[in-house]
Amino acid sequence: MVVGSNTSGRTREAPLLSVVIPAYNEEANIRGGVLRDVVDYLSGREYASEVIVVDDGSEDSTVALVEEAARAWPIVTLKRSGHGGKARAVTAGVLAARGDLIVFTDMDQSTPIRYVDEVVSELQAGNDVVIGSRWMRGSARLREPPVRNVLGRGFALLVRTLLLPGISDSQCGFKGFRREAARELFGGMRVFGQGGGPRKGPMVTAFDVELLVLATKRRYRVKEIPVTWHHVATARVNPIPDACRMFKQVAQVWFNRLRGQYNAPDG
């Protein structure tokens, strides 16, 4: 693996971009080269980047592998967090980020890191939040099991109807923010405030919905971009229980919005 010769020098300057990657038992993906691919891609950009891997209390060799990666690639740092789920891990990474622009993405790279270029461009063009969409025109969902596709369509319809009209996909794990917007939005969550409580095992949640509801209530400029998403089989996703939990969480967000819990402090 060849990393650009100026990678080390970039870490001494304030990065334009911080890429936050939550990690829970990601040994297989890291050994498979996904973190190397992220570093390789970012090292070829014209702007400085940092990669913050937030360990969510992994029970395998994730921490040791990321520590090894950080020694080899200076743009990588490890932040450790007690096991609290993806919302808590991403929040910790966002609060630690030094970049003016912040992107979070999944370790399995189901949405490839190459979309970071478009996210950076849209944020620099004046948008506050840029989200990948797997449902809008020009997007694709590859190798997705039928049951997950059906549940995904139903969930997206529910969210659009109750909370986010005009947003086709709240759940794609590839989102970018201006730093000021990210800090306000992650700090304003109610259902997932402070990332939520302790967890046992993997858990898929609807924290993205709460983030986007906050963004629309605070009148941030939100831009969707189409992405090609590749289904990656994982034990972290259990479609039926996950769907039931997420429907309940959407109801909580809806009730909080009804009570004005997401309004700006000045009303």
N, C-alpha and C positions, 0 to 999 in steps of 0.2 A: 504494500500500500504506500502510495506516494502522497504526501501532504505538501501543499505549497510552501516554498522556502520562506515566505514572509509571515507564516502563521504565528510564530512565536512573537514577532514584533508587534503584531496586531493586538495581542493581549495586554501590552503596556499602554495602549491608548484606550480611551473610553469607547466601547463598541457602539456602533449604530444599532445593531440588532442583538437582542438576547433571545435565544431559543430555549424554551423550558420543556423538558421531557420528564413526565412522571414515570416511575419505574417500580413495579411490584412483581417480583419473581421473573425478571426478564433475562435470565441467564441464556436461554436458548436463542433469543433474538440477538443479544449482544455477540454471542459466539458466532452467530450466523452472519455478522458483519454490518448490521444496520447502523450502529453508532459510527463505525468507520465510514460508511457511506455518507452520513450526515456531515461529518467533519470534512471529508473530501470535497463535498459539494460547497460547503460554506467557505472553505479555504480558497476556492476559485472565484469568489465574488470580489467586487471592487471595494466593498465596504467591510469594516471590521465587525466581527461577530464573537459572541461567547455562547457556549452550550452549557446549560445548567441541568444536570440530571438529578432529580429529586427522588431519593429512594424512599418508598412508602412502607418501610418495615419489612423488606424482603427476607425470605427464609432460605434462599438459595445463594448462589455465588455472585449475585448482582453487584453488591457493594465492592467486592474484591476486584471484579472485572472493570467496574467504572473507575476505581482507584488506579488500576493499571493503565486504563485509557487516559486518565488525567496526567499521569507521568509522561506518557508518550505524546500527547497532544495538548499543548498549553491552553487551547481555547476551551477545554472541557474542565468543568468543576463538578464536584459531588456535594450535594446537600442532603443530609439525612433527616428523616422525619419519622416519628412513631407512626404505626400503621393506622391511617385514618381515612383512606380512600383517595380517589383521584382529585376531588375538589380540594382537599387539604394539601395534597402534594403540589398541585399546580399553584395554589395560593402562595405556598412557601417559596416556590420558584419565582413567581412574579414579584414578590416583595424583595427578593434578593437580586433581581435583575438590575444591571447597570445601563442597559441600552435605552436609547430614546424610543425604540420600537421593540415590542415584545410579541413573540409568537409562541404558542404552545402546540405541540404535536405529539403523536403517540410513538412509542418506541418501536412498534412493529412496522411503522411507516406505511400503513395501509393507504394513507394519503401521502404521496412522496414529497420529500423535502424540496423538490424543484419548484413547488408552488410558492415558496417563500419569496421568489423574485416578484411575482405579481402582487403579493401581499404588501411587500415593501413599497412598490410603486404606488399602490392605491392609498396607502397611509401617507406617503409623501405628497400625494395629490390633494390631500385635505380630508380624507375619511378618518374617522376616529376608531372604528372597529371594522375589520375585514374578516369574513367567515367563509370557509369552504362550503360548497353545497354539492350534495350527491344527487339532487333531484331536479335542479333547474336545467334549462336547455343547454346542451353542450357538455353536460356531465355524464358520468358512467359509473355503474356499480358492477364490478366484475366478480364472478364466481360466488355470488351471494346465495346461500340456501333459500329456497322459496319461503319457508316459514318466517325467516328473519326479514325478508323483503316485505311480506304482507304486514308483519307487526310494525316495521319501520314506516310503511306508508300510513298505517292507521295512526301511529303516534304523531307523525308529522302533520296530518290533517287535524288531529285534536289540538295540537299546539297552535297551529295557524288560526283555528276557529276561536279558541279561548283567549289566546295571549299575544300571538305574534303574526297578525295578518301581514301578508306580503313577504314573509321570510319562509323560504321553501324548506330549509334544513337547519334546525337548531343543534343537531347532535353530531355533526361532523367534527372529529377531533383535531381540526386544524383551524386555528383562529389567531388573528393578529390584532394588536392594540397599540395606540400611542401610550406611552408610559403613564401619563397623567390620567388617561381614561381607565387604564388597567387598574391602577391603584384605587381609584374611586369605586369602580365596579366590584372588584374583588373584596373591597372593604365594606361594601354596602349589602352584601348578601345576607338574607335572614334565615332561610331554610338551611343554607350551607355556610352560614357565617362562621368564620375561623375554620372553615373546612369541615365542620361537623365533628361529631364525637368519634370515639374509637370504633374500629371495625374488626370483624373476624373474616378472614378470607377475602377474595376479590368481590367487588361490588360495582355494578354499573349504575350510575345515577343521572339525574336530570339537572345537574348544576348549571349546564350550559343554558338551559331555559331561563333560569333565574338571572344569569348574567345579561342575557339579551333583553329580558323584560326591564331590568335596570337601565340598560343602555337606551332603550326607546323612551322610557319615562324621563330620563335625564337629557333627552333630545340630542344624544350623540349621533353622528352620521355613521350609519351601518351600511356596509357594502358586501353583497354576496358575489362570490366568484365560482364558476363551475370547476369541479375537480374530477379526476378519475380516481375512484376509490377501489382498492383491491381487498376483497374479503380475506382475512387471515384467521384461520381456525385457532381458537384459544379457549382454555378452560375458564377464562375470566368472564366470558359471556354465556349466560344461561337464559335464552330468549324469553320463556314464559315468566319465570320469577322476576327477571329484570323488568319486563314490561309492566307487571302488576305494581312493582315498587315505584317505577317512574310515573305511572298514571297517578298514584297517590301523591307523589311529590309535585306534579303539575297542579293538582288540586290545591295543595298548600300554597304554591306560588300564586295561583289565581285568587285565593282568599286573601293573601297578603296584599296583592295589588288592589283588590276591592276596598280594603281598609286604608289604602294610601300609604302602605309601608315602604313603597319604592319611590315616592315623590322626592324631589330635591329638598334639601333642608329648608330652603327659603319658601317652599310651597309652590 
